[in-house]
Amino acid sequence: MSVAGEAQHGEVRSGRGSILLVEDEAELLNVNAEFLTSLGYSVTCASSGPAALDLLAAAGQIDLVITDVVMPKMSGREFANQLLADQA
């Protein structure tokens, strides 16, 4: 039984919207950015939490943020907490 709007098994739907991808390992950042872009998303990349915060301050609308957890300078949790504090 399928719910209306749910992708069928094996079916890949095209994405819409903008994603901020935060990852300190360049190879993972590039592979994931290429994958998300191939699905139709607009992807902005940052290699650290501070860089991501700068991009968010300058960017317009970002629909989704995906972040690594373990990063130098600022962990993913610290980044998320700062992001939420800035939105308040």
C-alpha positions in Angstrom: 0.0 0.0 0.0 1.4 3.4 -1.0 0.7 6.8 0.6 -0.1 9.5 -1.9 3.0 11.5 -2.8 5.3 8.8 -1.5 8.1 7.6 -3.8 7.7 4.0 -5.0 10.5 1.5 -4.1 13.5 2.3 -6.3 12.0 5.5 -7.6 14.1 8.7 -7.1 12.3 11.9 -7.1 13.8 15.2 -8.2 14.5 17.6 -5.4 13.8 21.3 -5.1 15.2 23.8 -2.7 18.5 25.0 -1.3 20.8 23.0 1.0 23.8 24.2 3.0 26.2 21.3 3.3 28.9 21.6 6.0 31.7 19.0 5.9 35.4 19.4 6.7 36.6 16.5 4.5 36.8 17.8 1.0 36.2 14.5 -0.8 33.0 13.8 1.2 31.9 17.4 0.7 32.3 17.1 -3.1 30.7 13.7 -3.5 27.7 14.7 -1.4 27.3 18.0 -3.1 27.5 16.4 -6.6 24.9 13.8 -5.5 22.5 16.4 -4.1 22.9 18.6 -7.1 22.2 15.7 -9.4 18.9 15.3 -7.6 18.0 18.9 -8.4 18.9 20.7 -5.2 20.8 24.0 -5.1 23.8 23.2 -2.9 26.0 25.7 -1.1 29.1 24.2 0.6 31.1 25.1 3.6 34.2 23.4 5.1 33.6 24.6 8.7 31.0 25.8 11.1 32.3 29.4 11.1 32.4 29.5 7.3 28.8 28.1 7.2 27.6 30.8 9.6 29.2 33.5 7.3 27.5 32.0 4.3 24.2 31.9 6.0 24.5 35.5 7.0 25.2 36.5 3.4 22.7 34.0 1.8 19.1 34.4 1.1 16.9 31.5 1.9 18.4 28.1 2.8 15.8 25.3 3.1 17.9 22.7 4.8 21.3 22.4 6.6 23.2 19.2 6.6 26.3 19.2 8.8 29.1 16.9 9.9 29.2 16.4 13.6 33.0 16.1 14.2 34.8 19.1 12.7 37.8 21.3 13.8 37.1 24.8 15.2 33.4 24.2 15.7 31.6 20.9 16.1 28.4 20.3 14.2 26.5 20.5 17.5 28.1 23.9 18.3 27.3 25.1 14.8 23.7 24.0 15.1 23.4 25.7 18.5 24.8 28.9 17.1 22.5 28.7 14.1 19.5 28.3 16.3 20.6 31.2 18.6 21.1 33.4 15.5 17.5 32.6 14.3 15.9 33.5 17.6 
